[in-house]
Amino acid sequence: MNWDSVDLTTKLKYLEALMGNSTSGALDTQDIQIIRALITGSQNTHTHEDLRFDITNSHYRFMKAAWDTAMSNQKNNDVINIIKTLTKP
């Protein structure tokens, strides 16, 4: 599986795992809660206007910043190795 072929929900779950493996204090609890809300929203299959979830550029910027922070503050390489294995072409 190539990284580009990984769906948004799975990428968000990888980010959540990375955040959970980050050193204490590297990320705010609120950041993890936002990622969990994005996971829930990305799984929303409703087509009704009031229930639909649309990801915006600000979501992507937040996810990129959280990803970079989590990657640079990992306790160990366990989660990184799992992601590499799962996304290997």
Order of alpha helices (4+ residues) and beta strands (2+ residues): alpha-alpha-alpha-alpha
